C-alpha cells in the first residue's frame, strides 16, 4: 500500500481544461457566480455546476449564498499560491496559450494574484523590501523584520492585526510571468489594499489587471524601485 499525499486527485481536479479556466478566473480574488464561471470555462451552466461540485468537494473552492445567488471563490490563499506556481511551471516548460491577448502586457506589469500584487510591480515590491531589510528570506520562507514593522506602520498598516490572523504575514509566491517571487500573505494583501485606498491604483473590473495612475505609478516606483 502506497502512502503519502495523493497528488493525482489534485492533478485531476486542476487538469480538466474547463475547471482550470474556472480556477484561473477566480485568481482575481472576486467571488463569481456559476453563470460567470460557465462563461469563463466555455461550458453550459449545468456542466459548470458539475465541475464546481467537484472543486468544492476537493476543497479548492468554497461558496456562499447571498439572497437567491450563490457565489464561488478560491478556498484560501494556499490554493492561489498553488495555481500561481503551476502557471509559472507551465510557462517555464513552454506550455503557453496559443493566442495571447492585448491584456497580457497589463497583466505582466501588475495584476492581482488571489489577493496580493503580482507581475513586474509585485516582484519590484518584494525585491525592494528584501533589499532594504524589511523582509528576511530563507528559501521559501519570508519574515517581516522589526525594521519592516516600523515601515509598514508608517504606511498605515496595522501590523498587530496581521499577526493576529491565522495566515502567514509574509509568503514568497513564485510569479508566473517574472519567474521570481512576489509578496503574498496577509501583508501582501494589506499593501495592495493600501495602494488602492490611496488612489495609486485600481482593479480592472473585467479582469485581473491592476491599473496604476500616472501619479500612483510614480509614487510606487519612488518607494519600491
Buried (B, 14 or more C-beta within 10 A) or exposed (E): EEEEEEEEEBEEBBEBEBBBBBBBBBBBBBBBBBEBBBBBBEBEEEEBBBBBEBBBEBEBBBBEEEEEEBBBBBBBBBBBBBBBBBBBEEBEEEEEEEEEEEBEEBBBBBBBBBBBBBBBBBBBBBBBBBEEEBBBBEEEEBEBBEBBBEBBEEBEBEBEEBEEEEBBBBBBBBBBBBEBBBBBBBBBBBBBBBBBEEEBBBBBEEBBBBEBEEEBBEBBEEEBE
